Amino acid sequence: MQVQYLIIGQGIAGTLLSYAFWKQGRSFLVIDEPPPTPAASVVAGAVINPVNVNRWTMVTGQQQYIPAALETYRSMEETLGFSLIEALPLLVFHKDETMQQLFSAQQLVYPQYIQHPAPGEIKLARQFFSSSYIGKVEPVWKLHATKLLSGWSDFLKHKGWLIRERFDLSACTISPQMICYQDIQSESVIFCEGAAAAYNPLFKHLPFTKNRGDALLLSIPGLPAQYIYHSGTRLVPVANELFWCGGNYRWQFADLLPDQDWRMQTESALRQWLRLPFKVADHLVAERPTTAGQQFFTGIHPALSSVAIFNGLGTKGFFCGPALAIDLSRELAQPGSLPGKGTISLQRWLK
Ligand SMILES: Cc1cc2nc3c(=O)[nH]c(=O)nc-3n(C[C@H](O)[C@H](O)[C@H](O)COP(=O)(O)OP(=O)(O)OC[C@H]3O[C@@H](n4cnc5c(N)ncnc54)[C@H](O)[C@@H]3O)c2cc1C
């Protein structure tokens, strides 16, 4: 079989890149083996929030990332025929009056996103939560991540463009003109492997770092699902009475077992904040694909023109992924068009 591109991995990176190729009418195959523990894209809260609510500042590059994300996810909704993205207000519970003052000041600077809650929202917040200082970010978007990934996976399977197995680099022949793998020949291979890229010998000089995150799935009967709630921890509605709760950042770890200390602390903080009883339905853990300086690694390998990478999405794969996937698809069609687009030059590390 001959295709233009072979994509390794179908987390959000591989999904968005293959979608960009499909929209541009290019031929590709995706090889993905679901990992033994859920991938970062499955564990993510999958929220697109333009505001750093701990400092009340705007997220760098949000003007570029948000339009691309909205356009891509809405286009995917049309392609797949079901809803994937939802705009929800985020109610933020401040820790103290200083944060409330900062919120009030920034609300004047960015009124399009940072807002005072309406009286009905303040009433709702007081009914269900014990903290008193409240601010609002609107709009914030929530993605139905599992639906998105499984919907695109079904689409690819139906077309015969998805192989569900582990890609074995040692069985692949790479030349500047061609990639040969099993009976597949392609012009390029693009690695969208998430945290596994740190062990890929082709990218061993890239400065990956290790970071893991835990999240709880909570059943909270009675809590209105038309808001996301944030107070140190975040509650994101995912399904009937079910809320995603997370997440933490751990830089030192030996395994991906659930962090019981974090769970106990989170449950205890929730009992103080939330006025409703809750039950833990699941405890998820995943490794984020993170890099030193939180740089994105997107581009063509400087020493191997038929090899590319789409990685380093860190804490913002759903947020920044769509714009980066479009940039990378353009770079692959016309090498040299990426610099200045928020990606780092791979040359520094891989030459
Ligand atoms: C707790 C938590 C909360 C988060 N919240 C948000 C959020 O609110 N908003 C946001 O934008 N981001 C969030 N993120 C970050 C986001 O999840 C990541 O940036 C993103 O999922 C990374 O996607 P990826 O496709 O690069 O990697 P992954 O999701 O890890 O996918 C990689 C895929 O490649 C496959 N693969 C790897 N090697 C091979 C191989 N050799 N052969 C075949 N398949 C292979 C893996 O099995 C996997 O399916 C969160 C992350 C965590 C952990």
The ligand as a Gaussian input file, in Angstrom:
#p B3LYP/6-31G(d) Opt

LIG

0 1
 C       -4.856000      15.114000      34.096000
 C       -4.687000      15.825000      32.757000
 C       -5.508000      16.916000      32.439000
 C       -5.368000      17.581000      31.217000
 N       -6.232000      18.593000      30.912000
 C       -6.138000      19.234000      29.698000
 C       -7.051000      20.267000      29.344000
 O       -7.974000      20.597000      30.104000
 N       -6.900000      20.893000      28.141000
 C       -5.915000      20.540000      27.256000
 O       -5.820000      21.145000      26.167000
 N       -5.017000      19.551000      27.571000
 C       -5.115000      18.899000      28.776000
 N       -4.218000      17.916000      29.119000
 C       -3.079000      17.682000      28.219000
 C       -3.427000      16.757000      27.070000
 O       -4.028000      15.615000      27.595000
 C       -2.165000      16.377000      26.292000
 O       -1.498000      17.550000      25.862000
 C       -2.510000      15.565000      25.060000
 O       -3.425000      14.556000      25.378000
 C       -1.288000      14.930000      24.417000
 O       -1.736000      14.231000      23.290000
 P       -0.779000      13.326000      22.409000
 O       -1.598000      12.863000      21.252000
 O        0.494000      14.049000      22.144000
 O       -0.390000      12.068000      23.345000
 P       -1.270000      10.827000      23.865000
 O       -2.629000      11.220000      24.250000
 O       -0.420000      10.163000      24.903000
 O       -1.399000       9.862000      22.599000
 C       -0.300000       9.151000      22.068000
 C       -0.851000       7.919000      21.349000
 O        0.235000       7.300000      20.618000
 C        0.201000       5.907000      20.835000
 N        1.537000       5.349000      20.609000
 C        2.702000       5.715000      21.193000
 N        3.722000       4.958000      20.700000
 C        3.186000       4.103000      19.797000
 C        3.715000       3.059000      18.958000
 N        5.026000       2.739000      18.946000
 N        2.870000       2.371000      18.162000
 C        1.528000       2.657000      18.136000
 N        0.971000       3.628000      18.923000
 C        1.789000       4.345000      19.728000
 C       -0.257000       5.790000      22.291000
 O       -0.713000       4.495000      22.580000
 C       -1.373000       6.853000      22.319000
 O       -2.581000       6.308000      21.852000
 C       -4.351000      17.195000      30.309000
 C       -3.532000      16.097000      30.624000
 C       -3.705000      15.406000      31.813000
 C       -2.847000      14.198000      32.115000

